[in-house]
Structures are given as structure tokens and as C-alpha cells.
Amino acid sequence: MIGTDGDWRRVRFVYFVATVAVGDLRTASAREEGEVRAWLREKAVRHGGSW
């Protein structure tokens, strides 16, 4: 998430930014969170945290 405006959130995806209603979002599962954290760690190792 990159920003908020009341009931709306601005979310950055790989190639675009979308505005999404809060009610349409859900909390990530433990598996999803783990996948994203692993991806972020890999990117930090590969690019030194500057990507």
C-alpha cells in the first residue's frame, strides 16, 4: 500500500498503481506473507536493498 484516502487505498502492483476500496482488501495469509517476505529478502540480497 502506498497511500490512503478515507476508505480508499492506493496499492502499487508490479507495473501499475490501483485505487482499491478498503472493503475489497483482505489480510494476507501466512503463506502469502511468507512468499512476499522471501521475495523481498531475495531482492535485497541481489540489489543491496536499493531496487
Secondary structure, 3 states (H helix, E strand, C coil): CCEEECCEEEEECCCCEEEEEHHHCCCCCHHHHHHHHHHHHHHHHHHCCCC
